[in-house]
Amino acid sequence: MDSQEKSCAPPLTRSDASSLLQQLEAMEATLSAQNRLESYRPYPKQVEFHNSLARERMLMAGNQLGKTLSASFEVAMHLTGLYPDWFKGRRFDRPVRALAGSESAELTRKGIQRLLLGPPELEDQWGTGSIPKSHLAGWSRRAGVPDAVSTITVRHESGGVSSIQLATYDQGRTKWQADTIDLCWFDEEPPEDIYFEGMTRTNAVTGPVMTTLTPLLGVSGIVKRFYLDRVPSTHLTMMTIDDVAHYSQEQRQAIISSYPEFEREARTQGIPQLGSGRVFPLAEGAIACESFAIPPHWPRICGMDFGWDHPSAGVQCAWDRDADVLYVIACHRAREQTPAMFSAAVKPWGDYPWAWPHDGLQHDKGSGEQLMAQYRAQGLAMLSVRATFEDGSNGVEAGVMEMLDRMQTGRLKVFVHLRQWFEEFNLYHRKDGLIVKLNDDLLSATRYALMMRRYAQVKKAKQLQQNRHVPAPSPRPQGWMA
């Protein structure tokens, strides 16, 4: 037998081939599990959260939708220096020091630690979390808490070593008084003193501060900073159960039904609970509808709420006269917009009449021109009279009650993609029986359009470019143009 014959291995049997294939698949699964960062594919809402360049970012979402998972992968990116091509957010080209925590040591272990490392109780599987095993350098144990760690060290692509310290809210503010850090992550809403202490630690590098939470505490503390006050340095991403693909429609319905009704919006939509204080105590689904092509015979009207420090806002409504249903089909809201800037943003809606409130009659201190006239000069078809009901009244409560009545009877609908409108809808609430006049700009614009729907028009109001006066409205609910 020659040497060539001696080196020939016996042919693989079908059983051998099957066994080898299973071994290869097991090896591939192991390698994939040890580098989950490489296969991370975020949903669009998670991409929005990652790619915002705002210093303070919040991902507000329902339970089990992937909010904590998102932050764990981003932290892993910063710790390792491994950034995917799609990531457009803040990047570090050097090792970083991070600080992260949750309400208690147990919750930090079950949440942040598990997602960064892997199953807390299975140390041999650490490296199957968001931090690739190849970059995991070490860890230090937390005293008194089984399977918990206090610090994780990670090899950075630049050649140095990053670290992340895990803390808890119940330890108090002093435990968050670390040295200078590059980024901070709060999983679930922290007390305000701890939030600002963590943010202070990033001041030297103006590093990112991330918060991931389900707003079960309502509009309180830090949620108010992002959701109500909208501080300029902040960015809020809201993710609902409809924004994720890992549940089927049947599973979504089962999950929603499993929660008490008063918790459903917070746990599945990420909407802060306002309880009995809500002005419109309805779920979004009661008034939301998919967008559709507006029939050409439906008249339209726009509504405007003037602003500067608080946003200027505009909506366009289409009116199905036969069914007496008003549809909010477009909206625009922005701070510090001049009449020219605002008008440019809404002109694509078409040349339809605009309803506006009483402050449109105020005169500008510089030019002496009425506010509504400034918008008319920019080409918007401003009505010549302020928004009132047909009897001449203009009470806020009366307008709000008509909106609520229409919502409850299916006669006020809003295109589901108008998320800014629904943000205000979900926040609109009362305190001590009185409506809180904050973040209601689009709702106010909608109220003005509803009050003046008798002026709604089918075709573009080109004549308004030449005619400064509006004919007296017909007592019948018809368009004001002959």
N, C-alpha and C positions, 0 to 999 in steps of 0.2 A: 504493500500500500504506500503510495507516494505521499509527500508532505501535504499536497493540496487536499488529498482525500482525508488525511488525518485532521485538518483544520476545519473541515465541514461539520457544522452542527446539524443535529437531526432536525427535520422539519417540524414546525409548530403544529400541534394538534389543535382542533377546534376548542378543546377545553383550555389548552395553554393560552391560546389567543384571547379567549374570553377573560381569563384571569389577568393577563397582562393589561387588557383594556381597562379592567376594573381598577388595577393599580394606578394606571395613568390618570384615570378620572379622579381617583382619591387624591393623588398628588396635586392635580390641577385645582381641586376643591380646597385643599389645604393652602396652596399658594394664594388662591383668590381670597380665602378667609383671612390670610395674614397681610393682605394689602387691599382692604376694602375702600381705601381712599381713592385708589385708581379707578374703581368702578362706580364711584358716586355720581349719580345722575339726578340732579335736583329738579323739582317741579318749578314751573314759572314763578310762583310766588316765592319760593326759596331762592331762586336766582335773583329776584328783585331785592330780597333781604341782603344777600351776599354782596351784590354789586353796588349798593348804595355807598356813597363816600361820606355820608353824614357821620359825625363823630359818635353820636348816640343813636343806636338802632334798636328797634323793638320788633320782634316777630310775635304777634298776638294771634293765637290759633286755638282751635278746640283740642280736646284730648286725643292723644294717639294719632296725630296728623303729621308728625315729623318735625315739630319745631325744635325740640332738644337735639334730635339727630342732626339737623341742619347746622346748629351752632357747634356741635362736637366735630363735624367734618371741617368747618372753617377754622376752628382752633387747631386741628391737626395740620391744616395747610400752613398756618403761621408758625407752628412749632417745628415743622420739618422743612419749610421752604418749598414744598411741592405744590405748586399752583397749577390747576388745569387752565387750558387756553381760554375757556369761557369766563373765567373769574376776572372781573374788572374792578373789584374793590381794592381796599388798601392792602399793599403788599409790603413785606419785610425781606430785605436781602441779607439779613444777619440773624443770629439766634435771638430769640425773644424770651422775655419773662412775663408769664401770664398769671392771672388770679381768677379763680372761678369758685362758685359755691351755690348752695341752695338752702332750704329752710333748716335742715338738721343734718347731722352726720349720716344718719340712716338714708335720708332722701338723696344726699349727695353721692353716697355709695351706690344706691340703686339707679341713679340717673346719670350724672356727669361721669363718674368713674367707670361705670359699666359701659357707657358708650365710647369713652376714650380708650379703655384697655381691653374690655371683654368681660365675661362673667366673673363677678367679684370672688365667688367661692371656688373658682377653678383657675388657680394661678398658672397652670400649665397652658391655659388658653389665652393668657394675657398677650396681646399682640393681634387679637382678632377684632379689635374695636376700630375706631377711626384712625388711630395712630398705627402705621404699618409696623409689623414686628421687626423689620430690618432697621428701623430707625429708633426703636425703643431702647433707651440706654439703661434705665433703672428706675427705682422708686423707693420711697421710704414709707414705713408703716405708720398708721395713726394709732396712738395708744388708746386702749379701752374700747375700740370698735372693731369687732372681728372682720377680717378680710378687707378692711378699709385702708386707703393710703392717704398720706398728707401731701406728698410731692411726687411728681413724675418728671423724669429727665428724658430728653429726646434729642437725637442727633439731627443737626440741621445740615441742609445741603451745602452750606458755605464752609462746613468743616468744624464749626463750634457745636455747643450743646445748649439747647433751650430747656426751659423748666416751666412747669405750671404747678402752682400751689392751690390746694383744695381747702376751702373754708366753709363755714356755715353761718347763717344769720343768727341762730340762737347763741352763738358765742359772743355776740355783741360787736359794737363798732370797733373797739380797740384791736380785735383780731384781724381786722381788715386794714390796719395801719402798717402795710408792708412798705418796703423801700419802693423806689420808682419802678413801675412796671410798664409794659408796652400795650397790654390789652387786658380787659376785664370782662367777665361773663357772669351774669346773674340768671340762674334758672329758676323761674317763678319770681313773683314780685317781691323785692326786698323792702325792708323799712327804709324810709327816706334817708336817715342818717348813714346807713350802711351804703346805700347807693352813691351818695355824694362822697363818702370816704373812699370808695373804690374808684370813682371817677377822678378824684384828686390825685390818686397814685399814678394816673396816666398823664397828668398835666404837662410833665416835662417833655413828652413826645407827642402830646395831643393824640394819644392812641385811641383805638376804637373801644367803645363800651357797648356790649351787647346784652339784651334782655330777652329771654324767651319765656312766655307765660300763657296760661289760660286765665282769663279775667274773672275768676269766681268771686273776687272781692268787690266787683263793681268798679265804678270810676273813683278810685282812691289812690292816694300817694303818687307813685311813679306813673301809673296808667293815666292819670289826669295830665301829667306833664306831656305825654305823647299824644293822647287821644282828644283831650279837651283844649289844653293851652297851646299845643303844637309849637313848642319852643323852636326857634330857628335852627338850632344845632341838632335837631332830632329828625328821625325818619321812622315812620310806622308802616309795617307791612302786616296786613290782616289776611289770614289764610283760613278758609272754611273747609268743611268736609267735602264740598263740591270741587275744591281745588286740587284734590289728591286722587290718584288713580289706583291706589292699592285696595280700594273697597269697591265692590260692585254696587249697582243701584239698590239691589235687595238688601245688601249688608248695610248701606247707608241708612235706609229706612228703618231697619231693625235697630241700629245704633241710636238713631234719633228717638225712636219710640221707647227705648230702654231708660231714658232719663226722665226725671220729673219735668213737667212742662215749664216750670219757672227756671230750670237750669239748662234747657235745651240750647238756647241761643249761645250761652257762654261755652258750653261743653262741645258743641258741634260747629258753631259759626265763629267762635272767638269774639263774641260781642259782649261787652261788659254788662252785667246785670244792673238794671235801674229799678226793678221791682215795680211797686204801685206808683212810683213817681213818674213813670213814663207818660208823656202826653199822648202818644199813639201806641197803646198797648197791644200791638199786633206783631206777628212774625213777618219777616220780609216776604215770605212766600205768599202771604195774603194779598200783596199788592204788586209783586214783581211779575213781569211777563217778558218773554223773549221778544227781541226787536223784530219788526216786520216792516214791509214797505207800506207807507201811509197812503191810503186811497186819495187820489187827487181831489175828490170833492169834499174831503174833510178840511174845515178851516183850521188855521193855526194862529197861535198868539204866543208872544214871548213875555217873560217877566224878569225884572231887574231889581236887585238890591244893591244900592250904592255902598262903597266901602273904600278904605285905604289901609288903616291899621288892621281892621278886620277885613276879610276878603270882600271884593266885589264879586257878585254872583249873578248868573243869568241862566234861565231855563227856557226851553221851547216846548210848547204843549200842542198836541193835535186833539181836536174835539170830534168825537163821533156823535153828531147831533141826534141821530136816530135812536141810539141807545143811551144818550146823555152820559157818555164815558169820556173823561179827560185823560189823555196819555202824556206823561212826561217823557219826551223822546230824546232830549239832548240837554246837557248842562255844562257850565263853565264856572270855575271859581278860582280866584287868585288874589293874592295880596299886592298892594302898592302898584296897581295898574292905573295908568292914566286913561282918560276917555279914548284916546287914540289906540292905546294898546288893547283895551278891552274890546273895542269895536272891531279891530282887526281879527281878534280871536273868534268872534261870533258871526262875522259877516258870511262865512260859508253856509250858515243855516238858511240863508235866503232873506229876502226883504219883507219880513212880516212885522206887524205892529208890536210895539213894546209897551208893556204896562210898568209903572214905576211908582214909588211911594212919595209921601208928602215932602220929604227932604230934597226931592228933585227941584223944588221951587226955591231953594236957598240960593243966594247969589255968591259967587266966588269972590273972595276978598281982593284978589288981584285984578281979574278982568271985569268983575261986576256982572258977569253973565250967569244966568241960572244954570244949575248943574245939569238938568235934563237937556237944556239947549246945547251944552257942550257935546253931549253924546249925539244929538241930532245933527250937529255940525260935522260929525264924523261919519254921517251917512246912515245912522240907525233911524228907523221909522218910529220915533217916539210919539206916543199919544199926547195930545195937547192938554189932557186933564189927568190928574193924579188918580191912582187906583182907589176905587170905591165900589160898594155894592150899588145895585140899581136904585136903591132908596137914598143914596148919598152917604150912607154910613161907611165906616172903614175900621171897625173894631177888630183888634187882633184876636180876641177870644171867639168872636163870631166867625172869623175866617178859619181859625183852627178847628172849630167845631164842624164847619162845613167840610173841611178836608177829612176829618175823622169819619163823619157820616158817609162820605163818598168811599172812603177806604173800606168801611164795614159793609157797604152794600155793593162793592165791586165796581164803583163808578169813578175811581181814581186809580190808575195803573202807572207803573214806572218801569221803563226798560231795565232789565236785570243787570246790564253791564254798567249802569251809572253808579259806580261804587261810592263816589263822593256824596251823592244824594242819600244813599242808604246809611252812610256813616252819620250824617246829621239826623236822619230819621231815628236811628237807634239810640242816639244820645239825647234827643229832645226830651226834657223832663221838667218837673215842677219841684219847687222847694217851698214849703209852708203854703202850698196851694197856688203859688204863683209860677208862671212859666219863666224858666231861666233863659234870659236872652243872650245866649252864647252859642257860637257855632251853629247858627240857624239860617245862614245866608241863603242857601239854595231853597230851604223850606219857605223862607219869606218871599223869595222870588216866585215860587210856585203859588203861594197864596195870592200874590198880586195878579198873576196870570189868571187864576181861577176866578177872582173877583171881577175881572174885566173880560171874561171870555165872550161877552156879548159883542166885543169889537173884533173877535177873531175873523180872519180873512182867508179865503181860498187861494187867491192868486197873489203874486207879489205886489206889494203896495208901492208901485213905481210912482204913483201920483203924489205920494207923501214927500217925495224929493222936491216937488214943486209947490205943494200946498202945506202951509204951516198950521192949518186949522182942521179939526176933525169934526165931521157932522155929528149932530146930536144922535145918540144911540136909539135904535128902534126898540120899542117895548118888547118886541118879539126876539127870541134868541137867535138872531141872524147876524151875518157879517155886517160890519158898519159901512162897507163900500157898496154902492149900488151896482 
